[in-house]
Amino acid sequence: MMSNKSCKPLVLSHIFLAMDDNSSKILKSINPVKIILPMLIGLGATAYLLYQEFDPSALKYLSFTAEAAFWFLVSFAMMAIRDWGYMIRIRLLTAKELTWKKAFNIIMLWEFTSAITPSAIGGTSVAIFFLNKEGIRIGRSTAVVMVTSFLDELYFIITFPLILLFIDQVGMFSFGTEQVGHTPLYLNHFFLFAAVGYTLKLAYTLVLSYGLFLNPRGIKWLLLWIFKMPIIRRWRPQANESGYDLIDTSNEFKTWPFKNWVKVFGATAMSWTARYWIVNSLIIAFFGAQLLGWSDHFLIFGKQLVMWLMMLVSPTPGGSGFAEWVFKEFLSSYIPLGTGVALSFAWRLVSYYPYLIIGAIVVPRWIRKHFVKV
């Protein structure tokens, strides 16, 4: 649920929500049939990589024991904790107007949309649509989604430099068989890639913070300016009303008690941290706890922050194919040779494919509830 486009979701969502005729466009974008493409890409990439690197002798490194099964279940528990954190957050941000069931549906719809669209787009553009259909006003829905985006980025902005301070920076930016060795960090191209990504995230967060907490009227002005376009001018009054909702919600968040911000940021940190620790639990499941020390665990955590920056530029739905390759290469120094593809597939099996399956179940029911007249 990491978003990188604030203006685009804001503009698209208001245009979609203002025009009932365009609801069909959003419904098409969350069509369960769309799970086929990312699954084919992901499974195809896995099969190809397995063919390229398969080594029967590598099977000796894998452990299939009760302990392995336990840690594999822990990896699924991490995903459940992640989603639970998001549900807590969305309920707090909507003043608990959403029931737990509605919060679950929205998070699953949001993740499903992210899974079937390119990583750089994600599900944020239609998240406001989901919230609105569950009874949250458009302007408030927009503010809520913007705050979730702000919190996600804030977690990354705080965590990335902290990890850099306390772990092996050389190992964090090694890739495949390439080790940075004694090369100055500022000359390592993976570090430069991460630095550019971090700078863009920081700039995005500052702009988002300004629009949400300092000048929500500026966002309203932008909306009204957009709705001057002849093709959508007749919905300008609705955009104006949504702008007032956004301002009211922004004022509410600005006066929130500090403890509320601690709660929503805590839920955000819980979600993202659980997501990153999935890999650690899978490595233990595959190869046993003796393979890694505590410093290795934190280094793997840091490498995933860099991996996430790389996956954001993937043009495939949910990063399918590209994610498997990046995972295998970036963690190659921590897993026995010939086992990277199997581990990357297990990672996607836990952290990606469940959302395709759950979404394919939730979406039709949600559409019948909100759009099919009985």
C-alpha positions in Angstrom: 0.0 0.0 0.0 2.9 2.3 -0.5 1.7 5.2 -2.6 3.8 7.6 -4.6 1.3 9.7 -6.5 -0.7 12.1 -4.4 -2.1 14.4 -7.0 -3.0 11.6 -9.4 -5.2 9.7 -6.9 -6.7 12.9 -5.7 -7.7 14.1 -9.2 -8.7 10.7 -10.6 -10.8 9.8 -7.5 -12.8 13.0 -7.6 -13.4 12.7 -11.3 -14.5 9.1 -10.9 -16.7 9.7 -7.9 -18.3 12.8 -9.3 -19.5 11.0 -12.4 -21.8 8.0 -11.7 -21.3 6.9 -15.3 -17.6 6.3 -14.7 -18.2 3.8 -11.9 -18.0 1.1 -14.6 -14.5 2.1 -15.4 -13.4 1.5 -11.8 -15.3 -1.8 -11.6 -13.4 -2.9 -14.8 -10.1 -2.0 -13.1 -10.8 -4.4 -10.2 -12.2 -7.2 -12.4 -11.1 -10.5 -10.8 -10.2 -11.8 -14.2 -7.2 -9.6 -14.1 -5.5 -11.9 -11.6 -4.6 -14.1 -14.6 -1.9 -11.8 -16.0 0.1 -11.2 -12.9 -0.1 -14.9 -12.0 1.1 -16.0 -15.4 4.0 -13.4 -15.3 5.0 -14.4 -11.8 4.8 -18.2 -12.4 6.5 -17.9 -15.8 9.4 -15.9 -14.4 9.8 -18.4 -11.5 9.8 -21.3 -13.9 12.3 -19.6 -16.2 14.6 -18.7 -13.3 14.3 -22.3 -11.9 15.3 -23.7 -15.2 18.3 -21.3 -15.4 19.7 -22.1 -11.9 18.3 -25.4 -10.8 20.9 -27.5 -9.1 19.8 -30.8 -7.5 22.6 -30.7 -5.0 21.0 -27.5 -3.5 18.2 -29.6 -2.1 20.5 -30.7 0.7 20.3 -27.1 2.1 16.5 -27.3 2.5 15.0 -28.5 5.8 11.5 -30.0 5.9 10.9 -30.4 9.6 8.2 -29.4 12.1 10.4 -26.4 12.9 10.3 -25.4 9.2 6.5 -25.7 9.1 6.3 -23.6 12.2 8.4 -20.8 10.7 6.5 -21.0 7.4 3.3 -20.4 9.4 5.0 -17.5 11.2 5.5 -15.9 7.7 1.7 -16.1 7.1 1.1 -14.7 10.6 3.3 -11.7 9.7 1.0 -11.0 6.7 -2.0 -11.3 9.0 -0.4 -8.8 11.4 0.4 -6.5 8.5 -3.3 -6.4 7.4 -4.5 -6.2 11.0 -2.4 -3.0 11.4 -3.9 -1.5 8.3 -7.4 -2.3 9.5 -6.7 -0.7 12.9 -5.3 2.4 11.1 -8.2 2.8 8.7 -10.7 2.5 11.5 -8.9 5.1 13.6 -8.6 7.5 10.7 -12.4 7.2 10.0 -13.2 7.7 13.7 -14.4 4.0 13.7 -17.2 4.7 11.3 -16.1 1.5 9.6 -16.8 -1.8 11.2 -14.1 -4.5 11.3 -15.7 -6.3 8.4 -15.9 -3.1 6.3 -12.3 -2.3 7.2 -11.2 -5.8 6.1 -13.1 -5.5 2.8 -11.5 -2.1 2.0 -7.9 -3.4 2.8 -8.4 -6.5 0.7 -9.8 -4.5 -2.2 -7.0 -2.0 -1.9 -4.3 -4.7 -1.8 -6.0 -6.6 -4.7 -6.0 -3.5 -6.8 -2.3 -2.9 -6.0 -1.6 -6.5 -7.0 -3.2 -6.3 -10.5 -1.7 -2.9 -11.4 1.9 -1.8 -12.0 3.7 -1.0 -8.8 4.2 2.7 -9.6 0.4 3.0 -9.8 -0.9 0.8 -7.0 -4.4 0.8 -5.6 -4.5 4.3 -4.1 -6.4 5.9 -7.0 -9.4 3.8 -6.3 -9.1 3.5 -2.5 -11.2 6.7 -2.1 -13.9 5.0 -4.2 -13.9 2.0 -1.9 -14.2 4.2 1.2 -16.9 6.3 -0.3 -19.0 3.3 -1.2 -18.7 2.1 2.4 -20.3 5.4 3.6 -17.4 7.7 4.1 -17.9 11.2 2.5 -15.7 11.8 -0.6 -13.7 14.7 0.9 -13.1 12.8 4.1 -12.2 9.7 2.1 -9.6 11.7 0.2 -8.1 13.1 3.4 -8.0 9.6 4.9 -6.2 8.1 1.9 -3.7 11.0 1.9 -3.0 10.5 5.6 -2.4 6.8 5.0 0.0 7.7 2.2 1.8 10.2 4.5 2.2 7.6 7.3 3.6 5.0 4.9 6.1 7.4 3.5 7.0 8.7 7.0 7.8 5.2 8.2 10.2 4.7 5.3 11.8 8.1 5.7 12.5 7.4 9.4 13.5 3.8 9.1 15.9 4.0 6.1 18.5 6.3 7.7 18.2 4.5 11.1 19.0 1.2 9.4 22.0 2.8 7.6 23.4 3.9 10.9 23.4 0.6 12.6 24.1 -2.1 9.9 26.7 -3.0 7.4 26.3 -0.5 4.6 28.6 -2.4 2.3 26.4 -5.6 2.5 23.2 -3.6 2.3 24.0 -2.4 -1.3 25.5 -5.6 -2.7 23.6 -7.2 -5.5 24.0 -10.7 -6.9 27.6 -11.8 -7.0 28.7 -8.1 -7.1 30.1 -7.0 -3.8 30.9 -3.3 -3.3 34.0 -4.1 -1.3 36.0 -1.0 -0.5 34.3 1.2 -3.1 33.1 4.4 -1.5 29.4 4.2 -0.8 28.7 7.4 -2.8 30.0 5.6 -5.9 27.9 2.5 -5.6 25.1 2.7 -8.1 22.6 0.8 -5.9 23.2 3.3 -3.1 22.8 6.2 -5.6 19.5 4.6 -6.8 18.3 4.4 -3.2 19.4 7.9 -2.5 17.4 9.3 -5.4 14.4 7.2 -4.4 14.7 8.4 -0.9 14.9 12.1 -2.0 11.8 11.7 -4.1 9.9 10.1 -1.2 11.0 12.9 1.1 9.9 15.6 -1.4 6.6 13.8 -1.9 6.0 13.6 1.8 6.8 17.3 2.3 4.3 18.3 -0.5 1.7 15.9 0.9 2.2 17.3 4.4 1.8 20.9 3.1 -1.4 20.1 1.2 -2.9 18.1 4.0 -1.9 20.0 7.2 -1.0 23.5 6.1 -3.0 24.4 3.0 -5.9 22.1 2.2 -7.6 25.1 0.6 -4.8 24.9 -2.0 -6.0 21.4 -2.9 -9.6 22.6 -3.1 -8.5 25.3 -5.4 -6.7 22.7 -7.6 -9.8 20.6 -7.8 -12.0 23.6 -8.8 -9.5 24.6 -11.4 -9.5 21.1 -12.9 -13.3 21.0 -12.9 -13.3 24.2 -15.1 -12.7 21.8 -18.0 -15.7 21.8 -20.3 -16.1 18.0 -20.2 -16.5 17.8 -16.4 -17.6 21.4 -15.6 -21.2 20.3 -14.7 -19.8 18.4 -11.7 -18.0 21.4 -10.3 -20.5 21.9 -7.5 -19.8 18.3 -6.2 -16.1 19.0 -6.4 -16.6 22.2 -4.4 -18.5 20.3 -1.8 -15.8 17.6 -1.6 -13.3 20.4 -1.2 -15.1 21.6 1.9 -15.2 18.1 3.2 -11.5 17.8 2.7 -10.8 21.1 4.5 -13.0 20.0 7.4 -11.3 16.7 7.7 -7.9 18.3 7.4 -8.8 20.7 10.3 -9.9 17.6 12.3 -6.5 15.9 11.8 -4.6 19.1 12.6 -6.3 19.1 16.0 -5.9 15.4 16.7 -4.4 14.6 20.1 -0.8 13.4 19.9 -1.8 10.0 21.3 -3.9 9.5 18.2 -1.0 10.1 15.9 1.1 7.7 18.0 -1.6 5.0 17.5 -1.9 5.4 13.8 1.8 5.6 13.2 2.3 2.6 15.6 -0.2 0.6 13.4 1.7 1.7 10.3 5.1 0.7 11.7 3.6 -2.7 12.9 2.3 -3.4 9.4 5.4 -2.5 7.4 7.8 -4.2 9.9 5.8 -7.4 9.8 5.9 -7.3 6.0 9.6 -7.0 6.0 10.2 -9.8 8.6 8.4 -12.3 6.3 11.6 -12.9 4.5 13.5 -13.5 7.7 11.0 -16.1 8.9 11.1 -17.8 5.5 14.9 -18.1 5.5 14.7 -19.7 8.9 11.9 -22.1 7.6 14.0 -23.1 4.6 17.5 -23.3 6.1 17.2 -23.2 9.9 17.8 -20.6 12.5 21.5 -21.3 12.7 22.1 -19.6 9.3 21.6 -16.1 10.5 22.7 -14.0 13.5 20.9 -10.9 14.7 23.0 -8.6 12.7 22.1 -10.6 9.6 18.4 -10.3 10.3 18.7 -6.5 10.4 20.8 -6.4 7.3 18.2 -8.4 5.4 15.6 -6.0 6.7 17.7 -3.1 5.3 18.2 -4.8 2.0 14.4 -5.1 1.6 14.1 -1.3 1.9 16.4 -1.0 -1.1 14.5 -3.8 -2.9 11.2 -1.9 -2.3 12.6 1.2 -4.0 13.7 -0.9 -7.0 10.3 -2.7 -7.2 8.4 0.7 -7.4 9.7 1.2 -11.0 8.4 -2.2 -12.2 6.0 -1.9 -15.1 4.4 -5.3 -14.5 1.2 -5.8 -12.4 2.3 -6.0 -8.7 5.9 -6.2 -9.8 5.4 -9.8 -11.0 8.5 -11.3 -12.5 10.7 -8.4 -11.6 10.1 -8.9 -7.9 11.2 -12.5 -8.0 14.4 -11.6 -9.8 15.3 -8.7 -7.5 14.6 -10.9 -4.5 16.8 -13.7 -5.7 19.7 -11.4 -6.6 19.6 -9.0 -3.7 19.6 -11.7 -1.1 21.9 -14.2 -2.8 24.7 -13.7 -0.3 22.3 -14.9 2.5 20.9 -18.0 0.9 22.7 -21.1 -0.4 23.5 -21.2 -4.1 20.7 -22.7 -6.2 17.9 -22.0 -3.7 17.1 -18.3 -4.4 14.3 -18.9 -6.9 12.5 -21.4 -4.6 12.8 -18.9 -1.7 11.6 -16.0 -3.9 8.6 -18.1 -5.0 7.8 -18.9 -1.3 8.0 -15.2 -0.5 5.5 -14.3 -3.3 3.3 -17.2 -2.2 3.0 -15.7 1.2 3.1 -11.9 0.5 1.4 -11.6 -3.0 -0.7 -14.4 -4.3 -3.1 -14.6 -1.3 -4.3 -11.1 -2.2 -5.1 -12.2 -5.7 -7.1 -15.1 -4.4 -8.9 -13.2 -1.5 -9.6 -10.3 -3.9 -11.1 -12.6 -6.4 -13.5 -13.7 -3.7 -14.2 -10.3 -2.0 -14.6 -8.2 -5.2 -17.7 -10.0 -6.7 -19.4 -9.9 -3.3 -18.6 -6.3 -2.8 -19.8 -5.4 -6.3 -23.1 -7.3 -5.7 -23.6 -5.4 -2.5 -23.0 -1.9 -3.8 -24.1 -2.0 -7.5 -26.5 -4.9 -8.1 -30.1 -3.8 -7.4 -32.3 -6.6 -6.0 
